[in-house]
Amino acid sequence: MNTRQGPRNLITDVSGLRVGQAGDHALRSGVTVLLGEAPFVAGVHVMGGAPGTRETDLLAPDRAVQEVDALVLSGGSAFGLDAASGVADGLRAMGRGFGVGAARVPIVPGAILFDLLNGGDHGWTVNPYRVLGRAALDAAAEVFALGTAGAGTGATTATLKGGIGSASAVLPSGVTVGALVAVNALGSAMVGQGPQFWAAPFEIGDEFGGLGVARAFGDPMSAPTKLAQHGNTTIGIVATDARLTQAQCTRLAVAAHDGLARALVPSHTLMDGDAIFAAATGARPAPDVAGQVALGHAAACVMARAVARGVYAARPMAGDPVPAWAARFG
């Protein structure tokens, strides 16, 4: 039995998870929310040099709170951190949250990317991200759009538009691993000028074009970047239905960063805020050591595929600072 895609090839192939998105095309930004039917164990690892995060300290294994209600990915730089407040409002209205006496406090960690220089209208007087966060939560479903949607609405890479990507894998053990990522990298997902993706060796079928591996790779030290252009940071989530501790989730997030390094060149730079959350629903038994190793490898492979799918699915729009893959190669 070989590793295969889940039925949707989305992070929601992990049973019990849903994704909601809201985007504003005038703003050229948006929000993506991962919601669990029940609270789930989560960890996080940050490798970028310019991160923006909310409530990530409580995900350390020695903290009192061991589970979260949702995870939020948002555009908007520091303004986008307020998206998690809108999600928390909605969860509280649902009766969700950590119980403290009669009070319920939703636990909603989040991370943001910088998309304020992509041509959108950012002249607001009231921060729009709280409303976008609530709208994304209300839209949570098992099927969701890739490419120019949610937190990937205004995302870019060095040479092409970025976007929201997702992928999944079912391991021979029956465990499912999925990834969700907002690709807004300083580096490039393409080998040279493309059209092949750096993630090509990990592609299953033709999920991002089936173009195969590039025949030439050029000078690896001269990869294109957008250091002074549209802003950076790739943020994502890797999830599994295996039962993991918070420490094991943290290790899974660490492993998933290898997927960014396989799919984006360069990655984890001083001017990226690259951060990955890990989520475990616990529907399947806890893995042994060999199972944890397999999970980590799968997380990296699935994350690499999700990155390429996000760029591949991006849609062209008037005023794009860089072209979409489909406009340039499709």
Helices and strands as residue ranges (DSSP letters): G 11-13, E 17-24, E 29-46, E 53-54, G 57-59, E 67-74, G 77-82, H 83-93, E 98-100, E 103-105, E 110-112, H 129-138, G 150-152, E 163-170, E 176-183, G 200-202, G 220-222, E 235-242, H 246-263, E 275-284, H 289-312, H 325-329
